[in-house]
Amino acid sequence: MKIKTLQKIKTAFTKDDVMKTPSQFEKCKKYLDGLPQPEDEIDRSYCQFLTQSFYQGRPIIRLAERCYAKLKLKKYLNSFLRRKPDFVRQADAVFFNSLGKKIIPDELCEAYPDIAIDDGLDNPLLLPEDCELIEEIRSRYKNPYFIFKISCKLAAYRNLIERYRPKAIIATSEYSFCSSVLTKFCRNNGVLHINVMHGEKLFDMTSTFFEFDRCYVWDSHYIDLFEEMKAKPNQFAVAVPESMKFDRELPEPTADLKVFLSNESKSELKRMKNCLDRILSENIMDIRKIVIRPHPIYGSLKNTEKVFSDGYTIENCKDVGIEDSITESRYVMARYSTVLQQALNNGVKIILDDCTSPKSAGMLKLLKYRLIGLDGVDLLSELV
């Protein structure tokens, strides 16, 4: 069984990152606050592993992880140690992602003009000295899956360091329990470990306790949020990347309201349509044309086409890029999405959908969603 297959099975049996009830939030908060203060990067990774396991992992999945890791760890380590480094070229930094440079803040691009994009997974390897760190982790924590996952990530980072000899590795990995150990690994090798925010964040049990040399966020709100989730203080800087603030003038709108869907059920889509029908029939805020944009991965296009068959335009994500889609409308509406932040940053008015799933909307305030109560943000419930 491959690692990716194991991950898919795990994902199918784990919970969504977004908590659903106040009691669930209180239970998780109590567990988080009850964990001891980490003494170093290894402790931080293990505490993050514990919070993720507490919230997401069912006992059967945790058992499967441990069994798989125990069987495969030695084999993988031997394979990593047999591989040879392949130096490609000198680069100022490596971006450990495939999302493109638009999510990297300008000041990082200026500090590191030559940034290679590589995930290091094509030739993961370890040098003999890397095993000292793995043995240190094994001497302190016995969970085989914790050790196995970190060993695989260390091998990918070793590949990047040997391949590019960078000054920094840039990641989007605050959610990974490996991140703090990877920071220690980078420091041992004279490389800075830098994280950049790339998606909306709420209070959760995934992005806890992490430590980087620097961590860039979109707003000071997220500094408070991450520190409440026990991330190490004094690592944060605020910077808005190109992906969040587009370098363009707003064109003449082709739609009055663009609705960005996520993973709404058919019943939620019907509830949403009732609200939108009222907006159109009563000409609220002079909205006459509404365009529905399905999520490219989540949700059912079939259900969307059935529910919004009359009076609405359904946008093809493949034909219209996200930046064009946002800036071509007077208003943008969504439940909980990075799209709302992008619209707000680029002068497009936003409507927060708190009607389609009222319980979820109520939780967003508890989970410290930045846009709740922010000036200039209209609530759908107040319009209809």
BELLIN-V184810 format. One line per field, one symbol per residue. phi: phi as a letter, one per 30 degrees, with the letter a starting at -180 (. if undefined). psi: psi as a letter, one per 20 degrees, with the letter a starting at -180 (. if undefined). A space follows every 10 residues. Layout:
phi = ???
psi = ???
//
This chain:
phi = .ddddedddd edccdddddc bedddddddd deddddddca ddeddddddd dddddcdded dddddddddd dceddddddd dddcdbdcad bdabcdabdj dddceedddd dbdccdcaci ddbdbbcedd dddddddddc bcdddedddd eddedddded dddbhddacc bbbddcdddd ddddddddci bdcbcbdbae bbdbccccid bbdbbcbdad eddddddddi dddiccbcac dddcbddadd dddcbdbccc dbbddddddd dddeddeded dchdhhdcbc cccdddccic dddddddcdc ibccddddcb ddddddddbd bbbadaaeed dddedcicdb bcdccdbedd dddddddidd ddideicdce ddcc
psi = pqghgghggg hhjrqqhpqh qhhggggggg gghiqqpqha hgggghhhgg hghgghpqhh ghgggggggh higgggghgh hiqqqnpgrp qhrpomrjir ihipqhhhhh hnhnoqopij ihlprqqhhh hggghgghhh piohgggggg gghhhghhgg ghhilrhqpp rmkhipiigh hhggggghjk pqopqppjqq qrpajglqiq prhqopriqh hhggghhhjj qprkiqqppo rhihoqmqqp rppiqhpppo rdlqrhhhhh gghgghgggg hjlpkkohpp ppoqpigrro hghghgglhp jqppqohhho qhggggijqh qpqrgoqhhg ggggijjpqq ppojhgnhgg hhhhghjkph ipjppioqph hih.
//
